Amino acid sequence: MNIKYFISFLILVSITLSCSKDDNKVFDHAAQAILDDEALVKYFNTHYLDNSDKIIKTIKNGQTPLTNQVSSKVVVKDDISYKLYYLVQNVGTTKSPTRVDSVYVKYSGILLDSTSFDKGKAWLGLNNLIEGWRAAFPLFKGGDKVINTDESFDFVNHGKGILFIPSGLGYQNRAQGIIPENSPLIFYFDLYDVNESDDDNDLVANWREDLNGDGEINDDDTDGDKIPNYADADDDGDGILTRDEDINKDGDPTNDDSNGNGIPNYLDKTDKIKKS
């Protein structure tokens, strides 16, 4: 074999083996959680909230650090405990969302080095967002809707704060656009309004589809069709839509039990309801 091609072959094999080893390496999320918490604590000690513009800035003249202004919450994900930090500027006045509801928010996201990576104002379904948001937003409430003379509207007394999310409750060890892997995230947000989500429009709110009570709705699948109940219009797979099993027509299928066996019709294939 030509020595040039032989060397090229060895290099290719070496690269392939190296990639295979990296691909098979199990990432240590528990160790990263410790590193993230250390980075966030350091950030709190070296930054302050400027009350004039409500922007976080680096301490230069003895300003009060964020350290004693932030609260924390332990969040367990995949058997690893993470510390989620948040700063409450206003709790809000109306109702808090569950982890699977929709929220109307204005938000902006930055990295610890102040790089801006996202901002917007929209209705967002918490069930489709990172764990940091799902865990934090139930701590806040929406605001009071005010209708203006031109029929536009605003919100007052709404939830407002800043989230400090470790990478394990964000995008973990996966880069996302300009967000590097293992990046803690900071979000400024205003929580204007909250809607109880019903993704499959079956008259059973998403949060009520958490049958095993574990706080998740993606692992509840009564008929075993690999479609979670919250996204399945026929939860028990009996050919009758869940909303059509609301026999007493009160808008709530969860209280209808035709055969009296303690299982609501919409979860019971043995009920005696006939297709309409």
HELIX and SHEET records of a PDB file:
HELIX    1   1 ILE A    3  ASN A   24  1                                  22    
HELIX    2   2 HIS A   29  THR A   46  1                                  18    
HELIX    3   3 LEU A   66  ASN A   68  5                                   3    
HELIX    4   4 LEU A  126  ASN A  128  5                                   3    
HELIX    5   5 GLU A  131  ALA A  136  1                                   6    
HELIX    6   6 PHE A  137  LEU A  139  5                                   3    
HELIX    7   7 SER A  167  LEU A  169  5                                   3    
HELIX    8   8 ASN A  206  GLU A  209  5                                   4    
HELIX    9   9 ASN A  229  ALA A  231  5                                   3    
HELIX   10  10 THR A  242  GLU A  245  5                                   4    
HELIX   11  11 PRO A  253  ASN A  255  5                                   3    
HELIX   12  12 ASN A  265  LEU A  267  5                                   3    
SHEET    1   A 2 HIS A  47  ASP A  50  0                                        
SHEET    2   A 2 ILE A  55  THR A  58 -1                                        
SHEET    1   B 6 SER A  71  LYS A  77  0                                        
SHEET    2   B 6 ILE A  80  ASN A  90 -1                                        
SHEET    3   B 6 GLY A 159  ILE A 165 -1                                        
SHEET    4   B 6 LEU A 185  ASN A 195 -1                                        
SHEET    5   B 6 SER A 102  ILE A 110 -1                                        
SHEET    6   B 6 SER A 116  GLY A 125 -1                                        
SHEET    1   C 2 ASP A 144  ILE A 147  0                                        
SHEET    2   C 2 PHE A 153  VAL A 156 -1                                        
END                                                                             
